[in-house]
Amino acid sequence: MSILETAKKIIEEGPICDHCMGRQFAKLSTGLTNVERGQAVKLSLAMEGDAIFKETGDESLLEELAKSSHYARKTLRIEDEDEKCWVCLGIFEKLDLWADRAVESIGEREYSTFLVGTKVSGLIGENEEILWSECGITQAEQFKTEMNREVGKLISARTGKEVEFERPDIVVTLDIAEEKTSVQVRSLYVQGRYRKLVRGIPQTRWPCRSCGGRGCQECNNTGKQYPESVDELIGKEFVEMAEAKDSKFHGAGREDIDALMLGTGRPFVIEALDPQIRSIDVWELEKKINEFAAGKVEVEGLKIVEKAIIETLKSSKADKVYNLKVTFKDPVSTDKLEDAISSLIGMQIHQRTPQRVAHRRADLVRKRYVHNMQLIEKTEEYAIIEVHCDGGLYVKELTSGDDGRTEPSLTGLLGIQAKVEELNVIKVDI
């Protein structure tokens, strides 16, 4: 079927605008807008109708071909009622209105790039399917594709911002059925390292165990199990500086709540949700965080990154170095302790999920290696031991044996119960 034969079938379906006519042939040429294609097709139909009329005097064919065509009306001086396109229901006559709604929805947010998406109403989607089916159309572009492009052009002209398909700062969605727009803002991500200088602070927010975060007497109606966290101590200043709704914390593993994170610190990414401001000064942010969290948490090396770094952070293998303060149920000689420590160096440790975390971890047997281990200090009351091991090794259970769930263990090799009284993480090496 030729282009004009297809166009005639399209015209027979009802009034159609230049946008919708041209869109049915969008894949057949380049360098033209759908409006230009639609106008060209309609003009060709009008010219063909005029030629037939002059040859045959058949006015009925002429009127049929001229129907719904602006160019046909103008060329043949046929004046009829202002008819709405049955395919898009006149949406393309309101592009400026949709662009204005979009810009208003974006508001005062800071952004450099954007993308437009369209949620097509059921009726328009159905109309498009009917047209393709009835007229055998195979070279069309979807309604929402043209809508996204045309409104995107108008937004760009109004704001001076650029369309970005891969990682736009903002996505504007046009909801045709509801006649409204919504905005989704890409999060802002900052990477760095943190040190936790006090015990008793969890890495992330914990909902109250009694109320599940709703607020109750047990948690003083805070909804939290602990008053503060590393997440909150870092995130507060970030949220304020970015004028964000909230923050989300992503760490390269986590230390126990009773452990310190010292040395070079633990890598992390903090995510600002729905930020109003994107061009933040990370040096100033670092200063503000360290002032706010002074004595509890400190950060360094902050930089703005992309979301993909989170997956790298979570999936990368990380060796850990721990400093343990260990006590013993019975006295242990230095020589015996050093022999037991030496026996663990290079060993593959088999650990069944520790009893203390069994309620929230799958019951598995994990295999991890001890790379190095040394006695730093020995007194009658305790020993200081440094352990360099695979990430994911439970060093408390490496020490205690966890009632035989960890093999081998310091307790098992000594034959005397050992226990970690204090634990400090001094290096996380990704």
Secondary structure in CASP SS format (residue, H / E / C, confidence):
PFRMAT SS
TARGET T0000
AUTHOR 0000-0000-0000
METHOD secondary structure of the structure
MODEL  1
M C 1.00
S C 1.00
I H 1.00
L H 1.00
E H 1.00
T H 1.00
A H 1.00
K H 1.00
K H 1.00
I H 1.00
I H 1.00
E H 1.00
E H 1.00
G C 1.00
P C 1.00
I C 1.00
C C 1.00
D H 1.00
H H 1.00
C H 1.00
M H 1.00
G H 1.00
R H 1.00
Q C 1.00
F C 1.00
A H 1.00
K H 1.00
L H 1.00
S C 1.00
T C 1.00
G C 1.00
L C 1.00
T C 1.00
N H 1.00
V H 1.00
E H 1.00
R H 1.00
G H 1.00
Q H 1.00
A H 1.00
V H 1.00
K H 1.00
L H 1.00
S H 1.00
L H 1.00
A H 1.00
M H 1.00
E H 1.00
G H 1.00
D H 1.00
A H 1.00
I H 1.00
F H 1.00
K H 1.00
E H 1.00
T H 1.00
G C 1.00
D C 1.00
E H 1.00
S H 1.00
L H 1.00
L H 1.00
E H 1.00
E H 1.00
L H 1.00
A H 1.00
K C 1.00
S C 1.00
S C 1.00
H H 1.00
Y H 1.00
A H 1.00
R H 1.00
K H 1.00
T H 1.00
L H 1.00
R C 1.00
I C 1.00
E C 1.00
D C 1.00
E C 1.00
D C 1.00
E C 1.00
K C 1.00
C C 1.00
W C 1.00
V C 1.00
C C 1.00
L C 1.00
G C 1.00
I H 1.00
F H 1.00
E H 1.00
K H 1.00
L H 1.00
D H 1.00
L H 1.00
W H 1.00
A H 1.00
D H 1.00
R H 1.00
A H 1.00
V H 1.00
E H 1.00
S H 1.00
I H 1.00
G C 1.00
E C 1.00
R C 1.00
E C 1.00
Y C 1.00
S C 1.00
T E 1.00
F E 1.00
L E 1.00
V E 1.00
G E 1.00
T E 1.00
K E 1.00
V C 1.00
S C 1.00
G H 1.00
L H 1.00
I H 1.00
G H 1.00
E H 1.00
N H 1.00
E H 1.00
E H 1.00
I H 1.00
L H 1.00
W H 1.00
S H 1.00
E H 1.00
C H 1.00
G C 1.00
I C 1.00
T C 1.00
Q C 1.00
A C 1.00
E C 1.00
Q C 1.00
F H 1.00
K H 1.00
T H 1.00
E H 1.00
M H 1.00
N H 1.00
R H 1.00
E H 1.00
V H 1.00
G H 1.00
K H 1.00
L H 1.00
I H 1.00
S H 1.00
A H 1.00
R H 1.00
T H 1.00
G C 1.00
K C 1.00
E E 1.00
V E 1.00
E C 1.00
F C 1.00
E C 1.00
R C 1.00
P C 1.00
D C 1.00
I E 1.00
V E 1.00
V E 1.00
T E 1.00
L E 1.00
D E 1.00
I C 1.00
A C 1.00
E C 1.00
E C 1.00
K E 1.00
T E 1.00
S E 1.00
V E 1.00
Q E 1.00
V E 1.00
R C 1.00
S C 1.00
L E 1.00
Y E 1.00
V E 1.00
Q E 1.00
G E 1.00
R E 1.00
Y E 1.00
R E 1.00
K E 1.00
L C 1.00
V C 1.00
R C 1.00
G C 1.00
I C 1.00
P C 1.00
Q C 1.00
T C 1.00
R C 1.00
W C 1.00
P E 1.00
C C 1.00
R C 1.00
S C 1.00
C C 1.00
G C 1.00
G C 1.00
R C 1.00
G C 1.00
C C 1.00
Q C 1.00
E C 1.00
C C 1.00
N C 1.00
N C 1.00
T C 1.00
G C 1.00
K E 1.00
Q C 1.00
Y C 1.00
P C 1.00
E C 1.00
S C 1.00
V H 1.00
D H 1.00
E H 1.00
L H 1.00
I H 1.00
G H 1.00
K H 1.00
E H 1.00
F H 1.00
V H 1.00
E H 1.00
M H 1.00
A H 1.00
E C 1.00
A C 1.00
K C 1.00
D E 1.00
S E 1.00
K E 1.00
F E 1.00
H E 1.00
G E 1.00
A C 1.00
G C 1.00
R C 1.00
E C 1.00
D C 1.00
I C 1.00
D C 1.00
A E 1.00
L E 1.00
M E 1.00
L E 1.00
G E 1.00
T E 1.00
G E 1.00
R E 1.00
P E 1.00
F E 1.00
V E 1.00
I E 1.00
E E 1.00
A E 1.00
L E 1.00
D C 1.00
P C 1.00
Q C 1.00
I C 1.00
R C 1.00
S C 1.00
I C 1.00
D C 1.00
V H 1.00
W H 1.00
E H 1.00
L H 1.00
E H 1.00
K H 1.00
K H 1.00
I H 1.00
N H 1.00
E H 1.00
F H 1.00
A C 1.00
A C 1.00
G C 1.00
K C 1.00
V E 1.00
E E 1.00
V E 1.00
E E 1.00
G E 1.00
L E 1.00
K E 1.00
I E 1.00
V E 1.00
E C 1.00
K C 1.00
A H 1.00
I H 1.00
I H 1.00
E H 1.00
T H 1.00
L H 1.00
K H 1.00
S H 1.00
S C 1.00
K C 1.00
A C 1.00
D E 1.00
K E 1.00
V E 1.00
Y E 1.00
N E 1.00
L E 1.00
K E 1.00
V E 1.00
T E 1.00
F E 1.00
K C 1.00
D C 1.00
P C 1.00
V C 1.00
S C 1.00
T H 1.00
D H 1.00
K H 1.00
L H 1.00
E H 1.00
D H 1.00
A H 1.00
I H 1.00
S H 1.00
S H 1.00
L H 1.00
I C 1.00
G C 1.00
M C 1.00
Q E 1.00
I E 1.00
H E 1.00
Q E 1.00
R E 1.00
T C 1.00
P C 1.00
Q H 1.00
R H 1.00
V H 1.00
A C 1.00
H C 1.00
R C 1.00
R C 1.00
A C 1.00
D C 1.00
L C 1.00
V E 1.00
R E 1.00
K E 1.00
R E 1.00
Y E 1.00
V E 1.00
H E 1.00
N E 1.00
M E 1.00
Q E 1.00
L E 1.00
I E 1.00
E E 1.00
K E 1.00
T C 1.00
E C 1.00
E C 1.00
Y C 1.00
A E 1.00
I E 1.00
I E 1.00
E E 1.00
V E 1.00
H E 1.00
C E 1.00
D C 1.00
G C 1.00
G C 1.00
L C 1.00
Y C 1.00
V H 1.00
K H 1.00
E H 1.00
L H 1.00
T H 1.00
S H 1.00
G C 1.00
D C 1.00
D C 1.00
G C 1.00
R C 1.00
T E 1.00
E E 1.00
P C 1.00
S C 1.00
L H 1.00
T H 1.00
G H 1.00
L H 1.00
L H 1.00
G C 1.00
I C 1.00
Q C 1.00
A E 1.00
K E 1.00
V E 1.00
E E 1.00
E E 1.00
L E 1.00
N E 1.00
V E 1.00
I E 1.00
K E 1.00
V E 1.00
D E 1.00
I C 1.00
END
